[in-house]
Amino acid sequence: MERWVPPTGYNIKKVKRGNAEKSTFEIDEQYENVVKEIFNLFLNGNGIKKIAMILDEKGLRTPKGNLWKPSTVRGILINDAYTGTLVWNKYEKKIKNKKFKDKEKWVVVKNAYPKIIEPEIFEQVQSIMNKNKRYNPKSIGKPHIMSGLLKCGICGSNYAFFRVTKRREDKFYDIGYYRCGLRNNLGKKSCDNISLRAEDIERAILSSVGEKIFTKDNLVKIARELNKNRNNILNESNREKKFINESIKDTEKRISNLLKSIEKGVDEDTAVPRINELKEKKETLISRLTQIEEEIPYEFNEKDIEEVVKIIQEGLSNLDSGKLNVFLKIFIDKVVVFKDRIEIFYTFPQVKNSQVAFCMVPRDGIEPPTRGFSVRCSTD
């Protein structure tokens, strides 16, 4: 164990082994029952977030005196240290951010100190967490269609994506939701805005964007605005290119003068390093010139717009969630969520902002943490 930081429920105890003094864990009676309660609550069907809320409502605090976070509860539920298991050689050394070694390289010592949780109970919890996850954060590294676009109209927080795993008879299935980040982390008392069923909000947004953006007239207006911006960028690029070309000429002149000074007897040890610096500067300037050429935006024409409309109509449904997210961010600044409606703010002033109104209804008898909604109408 590389760092002797005891898990909640344990203290560090010094013991003598021969002439040496070693560290081990002993049970912290103050938190032993808290750990057991966390495992019991989970086995009784409570989700990780619910467990944190129950502990807080009972007035219990972490060893540091803080409120319980879902991540803290989860860390306890997946920590096999509570079965008395000691693991050595778990992380790569001399790495700023911890990186796990391959499990074959771990040194595992069972019954190394008193256990708080029986191994059978621990394995039962792991099995439930793997099979029937009640909460699964954002799918790390995978952007969802509305990632970074949904904002809470009540508290201003971003909406986060999560999944709820439901069970019907012997089958499990996932339902995606977006929920206010503040409410997701601190509970309903912090913000009582609604959760949105992912497939419904995504369908509503795509439909509204289709009506607002994907018309030839609007796209022509947008193309004009893009071309106007292109001209501004082009003028700025030309000014920078002129400055860079002048700098390149000045650098070449300085290199030439230093080479002549060497021919006249100036010490090479002094001149050569400076020549090399100037050569590097020249290469950097030339590289920047190439970059400027690559950054000049494409010039749109009416035929391009017609092709874009066709591509959108035929291929939008085939894009994966990440590409759809990037695509929507071209046209949408933000989507603000209220309890009875969402307001869509577009990036282009030529396109009027819109509202999508909805009401909350149950889905096929399925009651997620917040009921799903059905879109009733779209109004400007």
ABEGO torsion letter per residue (X at the ends): XABBBBBBGBBBBBBBBEABBBBBBBBBAAAAAAAAAAAAAAAAGBBAAAAAAAAAAAGBBBAAGBBBBAAAAAAAAABAAAAGBBBBGABBBGBABBBBBBAAABBBBBGABBBABBAAAAAAAAAAAAABBABBBAGBGBBBAABGABBBAAAGBBBBBBBBBBBBEABBBBBBBBBBAAAAAAEAAABABBBBBAAAAAAAAAAAAAAAABBAAAAAAAAAAAAAAAAAAAAAAAAAAAAAAAAAAAAAAAAAAAAAAAAAGBBAAAAAAAAAAAAAAAAAAAAAAAAAAAABBBBBBAAAAAAAAAAAAAAAAABBAAAAAAAAAAABABBBBBAABBBBBBABAABBBBBBBBBBBBBGGBBBABBBBBBABBBX
